[in-house]
Amino acid sequence: MTAASERADRLRTLHVPGNPLILPNAWDADSAHAVVAAGFPAVATASAAVAPSLGYQDGEGTPPDEMFASIGRIADAVPVPVTADIERGYGLSPSEIAGRLISSGAVGCNLEDSDPQTGALVPVDEQVRLLAGVRAASPELVINARVDVFLHGSGSHEERLQEAVRRGRAYAAAGADCVYPLIADRLDLSDVRALVDGIGAPVNVAFLPAGPSLAELAAAGVARISFGPGLFRLLRGQLESALRTIATGGSPYQR
């Protein structure tokens, strides 16, 4: 077994319903170092944090070469498994996606089911082909299939919940190791439980500032909890506050 295979296996086994993998997402080698130093067993990137750190807009505004180079720097910097948020693959073929990830040193990835430019949901069959193609190109890669129904879907909340379950089950059948129904505004524990029970595969949720606690999400049966670009935005806000203080003649070091 290669070192990459061992890291992929380690990442996969960390997805335990009820005892979730917690991922305070990083955006560069230094933030990845901090995640590992705090004791977390894996590092995840967030495209919405990596992109602005490189001077680009999220939504696949980052050139693929730069995004995968950034992922490579992070993977080289830490001794733990790295899983990368690569949006919908930057227009690359499934084999190219798998190859670029492997070359970067990542052993996992997020792939979303909406068009990064328009926000339109991709037909289920089309996303299934993408996921199955990446799985065929790299059997060891840990695939986290993002479901964007709550972001870009239509219909009532209940209808979108049912569609998220339908898509999640299809993506798991296509080879996804984990399913990530992204709820970015209001995370209700009853919805989380319905997704966990309905999808029948490891489920990833986003941690929200006003949402359930880590312990509550674990008790709901999730297998993975992501902070996405949350920490990046929190620290960016603190930087802006410090700069405003300096601009008005104050010291950013005094509370």
DABEL-V261975 format. One record per backbone hydrogen bond with DSSP energy under -0.5 kcal/mol. NH is the residue of the N-H (numbers start at 1). CO is the residue of the C=O. Records with the same first field share a line. If there is no record, write none. Layout:
NH: CO + CO
//
This chain:
6: 2
7: 3
8: 4
9: 5
10: 6
11: 7
12: 8
13: 9
14: 10 + 11
15: 12
16: 14 + 223
17: 15
18: 222
19: 16
21: 223
22: 20
23: 21 + 225
24: 22
25: 23
26: 44
32: 28
33: 29
34: 30
35: 31
36: 32
37: 33
38: 34
39: 36
40: 35
43: 81
45: 83
46: 26
49: 46
50: 46
51: 47
53: 49
54: 50 + 51
55: 52
56: 51
61: 57
66: 63
67: 63
68: 64
69: 65
70: 66
71: 67
72: 68
73: 69
74: 70
75: 71
76: 72
77: 73
78: 74
81: 41
83: 43
84: 108
86: 84 + 110
89: 86
92: 89
97: 93
98: 94
99: 95
100: 96
101: 97
102: 98
103: 99
104: 100
105: 101 + 102
106: 101
107: 82
108: 82
109: 142
110: 84
111: 144
112: 87
113: 146
115: 120
119: 115
122: 113
127: 123
128: 124
129: 125
130: 126
131: 127
132: 128
133: 129
134: 130
135: 131
136: 132
137: 133
138: 134
141: 138
142: 107
143: 141
144: 109 + 142
145: 143 + 178
146: 111 + 144
147: 180
148: 146
151: 148
152: 148
153: 149
160: 156
161: 157
162: 158
163: 159
164: 160
165: 161
166: 162
167: 163
168: 164
169: 165
170: 166
171: 167
172: 168
173: 169
174: 170
175: 172
176: 171
177: 143
178: 143
179: 202
180: 145
181: 179
182: 147 + 180
183: 181
184: 182
188: 186
191: 188
192: 188
193: 189
194: 190
195: 191
196: 192
197: 193
198: 194
199: 195
200: 196
202: 177
204: 179
205: 224
207: 226
208: 206
211: 208
217: 213
218: 214
219: 215
220: 216
221: 218
222: 217
223: 203
224: 203
225: 21
226: 205
227: 23
230: 227
233: 229
234: 230
235: 231
236: 232
237: 233
238: 234
239: 235
240: 236
241: 237
242: 238
243: 239
244: 240
245: 241
246: 242
247: 243
248: 244
249: 246
250: 245
254: 251
//
